[in-house]
Amino acid sequence: MFCRNCLDATFAKLLATNLTTCPWEAEEFLTRFLPSAFSLVFKVECGTDKTAFKVLTIVAFSPCSFWRRLRAMRLRWHNARRIVSPLKSRPSSSMPPIRVTDEQVQQLLSEGKVVPVGLSSPNMTAKAGCFRKSFDFNGAAGSEFVIKLRQTVINPANFSVILGYRMPGTYAIFRLRRYNGKHRHINVLEDEIFHDFHIHMATERYQRRSGFWEDHYAQPTNRHFDFKSAIEALIEDCGFSSKGSNYSLFAPKP
């Protein structure tokens, strides 16, 4: 494994064990973010007890968002050590492209949508340690959307309810909104930290920074408090029609 080249075998084993507690993000982390994150972070303090302690503390506290914490640490360590970021030496033309602007995000959220059949009581499938279900549908203007539901088997409070937009002509999903369970989150660019239920939102500013998801930015909320209420909040926020039998299943009971 790549991490064994950077850390001792014991730390690598602990890291792998903790990552498996949130499989759907662990898989993505290991295949996409691990090499770049470790190359930037652990070359600064490779294999030291201080580094291991920091990372293991974050993993144990919130394995669901370990990779986001790791990248946040990368930025903070670079600033503290006055290490020049590779991004600053690149010309502006090489900065990550803006795939969807803030204005386009709002247009996509406002586009009329019909609640997919089965969303109110999804028949989720357990795979690799979590329950999951996806609903593909088209908006009123022809845009292709997907709602992805994720919830860990061992901890029902660890969940994500995602509204994604399928980029035209590709299989890539751009996440517009993500309603998460209660855990610690860091808005790196805004220097904000909180521990609460929260809603992730796609923004241009995080698309401009290499190493972040488009929806890294999040705001704490009291509008959802469990998996079902997170689905209800997504329905209310993201342009779904209030007409039809599918939507009425989410309406408050008289």
C-alpha positions as CSV (number, residue, x, y, z in Angstrom):
1,M,0.0,0.0,0.0
2,F,1.1,3.6,-0.7
3,C,0.8,4.6,2.9
4,R,3.3,1.9,4.0
5,N,5.9,3.7,1.9
6,C,5.4,6.9,4.0
7,L,4.6,5.5,7.5
8,D,5.5,2.6,9.6
9,A,3.5,-0.6,9.3
10,T,1.6,-0.1,12.6
11,F,0.4,3.4,11.7
12,A,-0.6,2.1,8.2
13,K,-2.7,-0.7,9.7
14,L,-4.4,1.7,12.1
15,L,-5.1,4.2,9.3
16,A,-6.6,1.4,7.1
17,T,-8.8,0.1,9.9
18,N,-10.3,3.5,10.7
19,L,-10.9,4.3,7.0
20,T,-13.0,1.2,6.6
21,T,-15.6,2.6,9.1
22,C,-16.8,4.8,6.3
23,P,-16.4,2.7,3.1
24,W,-18.0,4.9,0.5
25,E,-15.6,7.8,1.2
26,A,-12.6,5.6,2.1
27,E,-12.6,4.0,-1.4
28,E,-12.7,7.4,-3.0
29,F,-10.0,8.7,-0.7
30,L,-7.6,5.8,-1.2
31,T,-7.9,5.9,-5.0
32,R,-8.0,9.6,-5.6
33,F,-6.7,11.7,-2.7
34,L,-4.3,9.6,-0.7
35,P,-1.2,9.9,-2.9
36,S,-1.4,13.7,-3.4
37,A,-2.4,14.3,0.2
38,F,0.5,12.2,1.7
39,S,3.0,13.6,-0.8
40,L,2.3,17.1,0.4
41,V,1.8,16.5,4.1
42,F,4.1,13.6,5.1
43,K,7.1,14.9,3.2
44,V,7.1,17.7,5.7
45,E,7.0,15.5,8.8
46,C,7.3,12.0,7.5
47,G,6.7,9.3,10.0
48,T,7.1,11.4,13.2
49,D,5.0,10.8,16.3
50,K,3.6,14.3,16.1
51,T,2.2,13.7,12.6
52,A,0.8,10.2,13.5
53,F,-0.9,11.7,16.6
54,K,-2.6,14.5,14.6
55,V,-3.9,12.2,11.9
56,L,-5.1,9.4,14.2
57,T,-6.9,12.0,16.4
58,I,-8.8,13.2,13.4
59,V,-9.5,9.7,12.1
60,A,-10.8,8.6,15.4
61,F,-12.9,11.7,15.9
62,S,-14.6,11.7,12.4
63,P,-13.7,8.9,10.0
64,C,-16.5,10.0,7.7
65,S,-14.6,13.2,6.7
66,F,-11.0,12.1,7.4
67,W,-9.8,13.1,3.9
68,R,-11.2,16.6,4.3
69,R,-9.5,17.1,7.7
70,L,-6.2,15.8,6.2
71,R,-6.3,18.4,3.4
72,A,-7.2,21.1,5.9
73,M,-4.2,20.2,8.0
74,R,-2.1,20.4,4.8
75,L,-3.0,24.0,4.3
76,R,-2.5,25.0,7.9
77,W,0.9,23.3,8.2
78,H,2.0,25.0,5.0
79,N,1.0,28.4,6.3
80,A,2.6,27.8,9.7
81,R,5.9,26.6,8.2
82,R,5.9,29.3,5.5
83,I,6.1,26.7,2.8
84,V,5.3,28.2,-0.6
85,S,2.3,26.4,-2.0
86,P,2.8,25.0,-5.5
87,L,-0.5,26.7,-6.4
88,K,1.1,30.1,-5.9
89,S,3.9,29.4,-8.4
90,R,1.5,28.4,-11.2
91,P,0.3,30.8,-13.8
92,S,-3.4,31.7,-13.5
93,S,-4.2,29.7,-16.6
94,S,-3.3,26.5,-14.9
95,M,-5.6,26.9,-11.9
96,P,-8.4,24.3,-11.7
97,P,-11.3,25.2,-14.0
98,I,-14.7,26.3,-12.8
99,R,-17.0,23.5,-13.9
100,V,-20.2,25.2,-12.7
101,T,-20.5,28.8,-11.7
102,D,-22.4,30.0,-8.6
103,E,-25.1,31.5,-10.9
104,Q,-25.4,28.1,-12.7
105,V,-25.7,26.3,-9.4
106,Q,-28.6,28.5,-8.4
107,Q,-30.3,27.9,-11.8
108,L,-29.9,24.1,-11.4
109,L,-31.3,24.2,-7.9
110,S,-34.3,26.3,-9.0
111,E,-35.0,24.1,-12.0
112,G,-38.3,22.3,-11.6
113,K,-38.1,18.7,-10.4
114,V,-40.5,15.9,-9.5
115,V,-39.8,13.8,-6.4
116,P,-38.6,10.4,-7.5
117,V,-40.8,7.4,-6.7
118,G,-39.6,5.6,-3.7
119,L,-37.6,8.4,-2.1
120,S,-39.9,8.7,0.9
121,S,-39.2,5.1,1.9
122,P,-36.1,4.0,0.0
123,N,-35.2,0.3,-0.3
124,M,-31.5,0.7,0.4
125,T,-28.9,-2.0,-0.3
126,A,-26.1,-2.7,2.1
127,K,-22.7,-2.8,0.4
128,A,-19.2,-2.5,1.9
129,G,-20.4,-1.4,5.3
130,C,-23.1,1.1,4.3
131,F,-26.6,1.3,3.0
132,R,-26.9,3.1,-0.3
133,K,-29.5,4.0,-3.0
134,S,-29.5,6.3,-6.0
135,F,-32.3,8.0,-7.9
136,D,-31.7,9.3,-11.5
137,F,-34.2,11.8,-13.0
138,N,-34.5,14.8,-15.3
139,G,-35.4,18.3,-14.4
140,A,-38.0,20.4,-16.2
141,A,-35.3,22.0,-18.5
142,G,-33.8,18.6,-19.3
143,S,-30.9,18.7,-16.9
144,E,-29.9,15.3,-15.5
145,F,-29.9,14.9,-11.8
146,V,-29.2,12.2,-9.2
147,I,-30.1,11.8,-5.6
148,K,-27.6,9.7,-3.7
149,L,-28.4,8.3,-0.2
150,R,-25.6,6.9,2.0
151,Q,-25.9,5.7,5.6
152,T,-23.4,3.5,7.5
153,V,-24.6,0.2,8.9
154,I,-22.9,0.6,12.3
155,N,-23.9,4.2,12.9
156,P,-27.2,5.5,11.4
157,A,-26.3,9.0,12.4
158,N,-23.5,8.9,9.9
159,F,-25.2,9.7,6.6
160,S,-25.2,11.8,3.5
161,V,-28.2,12.9,1.3
162,I,-26.8,14.3,-2.0
163,L,-28.2,16.1,-4.9
164,G,-25.9,15.8,-7.9
165,Y,-25.9,17.2,-11.4
166,R,-24.6,15.0,-14.3
167,M,-22.3,17.0,-16.4
168,P,-23.4,17.0,-20.1
169,G,-21.8,14.4,-22.2
170,T,-20.0,12.8,-19.3
171,Y,-20.5,10.4,-16.4
172,A,-19.2,13.0,-13.9
173,I,-21.5,14.0,-11.1
174,F,-21.2,17.6,-9.8
175,R,-22.6,17.7,-6.2
176,L,-24.9,20.7,-5.7
177,R,-26.0,20.0,-2.2
178,R,-25.0,17.5,0.5
179,Y,-27.0,17.1,3.7
180,N,-24.7,15.4,6.3
181,G,-25.0,14.0,9.8
182,K,-23.5,15.5,12.9
183,H,-19.7,15.6,12.9
184,R,-16.9,18.1,12.9
185,H,-16.3,20.1,9.8
186,I,-13.7,22.7,8.8
187,N,-14.3,25.4,6.3
188,V,-10.7,25.9,5.4
189,L,-10.8,29.1,3.4
190,E,-13.2,30.8,5.9
191,D,-11.2,29.4,8.9
192,E,-14.4,28.1,10.5
193,I,-14.8,25.0,12.6
194,F,-18.1,23.5,14.0
195,H,-19.5,20.2,15.2
196,D,-23.1,19.9,14.1
197,F,-25.5,18.7,11.4
198,H,-24.6,20.6,8.3
199,I,-25.4,21.3,4.6
200,H,-22.6,21.3,2.0
201,M,-23.0,23.7,-0.9
202,A,-21.1,23.9,-4.3
203,T,-19.1,27.1,-4.6
204,E,-16.8,28.6,-7.2
205,R,-14.1,29.5,-4.6
206,Y,-13.5,25.8,-3.6
207,Q,-13.5,24.8,-7.2
208,R,-10.6,27.3,-7.7
209,R,-8.5,25.5,-5.1
210,S,-6.9,22.3,-6.0
211,G,-7.6,19.3,-3.6
212,F,-11.1,20.3,-2.6
213,W,-14.5,19.0,-3.6
214,E,-16.8,21.5,-5.2
215,D,-19.1,21.3,-2.2
216,H,-16.5,21.4,0.5
217,Y,-18.1,24.6,2.0
218,A,-20.8,23.8,4.6
219,Q,-23.1,25.6,7.0
220,P,-24.4,24.2,10.3
221,T,-28.2,23.7,10.4
222,N,-31.0,22.7,12.7
223,R,-33.4,22.0,9.8
224,H,-32.4,18.3,9.8
225,F,-31.5,16.0,12.7
226,D,-31.7,12.5,11.2
227,F,-31.7,10.7,7.8
228,K,-35.3,11.2,7.0
229,S,-35.4,14.9,7.9
230,A,-32.3,15.4,5.7
231,I,-34.2,14.0,2.7
232,E,-37.1,16.4,3.6
233,A,-34.8,19.4,3.7
234,L,-33.3,18.5,0.3
235,I,-36.8,18.3,-1.1
236,E,-37.7,21.7,0.3
237,D,-34.5,23.4,-0.8
238,C,-33.9,22.2,-4.3
239,G,-36.8,23.0,-6.6
240,F,-39.0,20.0,-6.2
241,S,-42.7,20.5,-7.0
242,S,-45.1,20.7,-4.1
243,K,-47.7,18.9,-6.3
244,G,-48.1,15.2,-6.8
245,S,-48.4,12.1,-4.6
246,N,-44.7,11.6,-4.3
247,Y,-44.2,15.0,-2.7
248,S,-47.2,14.7,-0.4
249,L,-45.5,11.8,1.4
250,F,-43.1,14.4,2.8
251,A,-45.8,16.9,3.8
252,P,-46.4,17.5,7.5
253,K,-49.2,15.5,8.9
254,P,-52.3,17.6,10.0
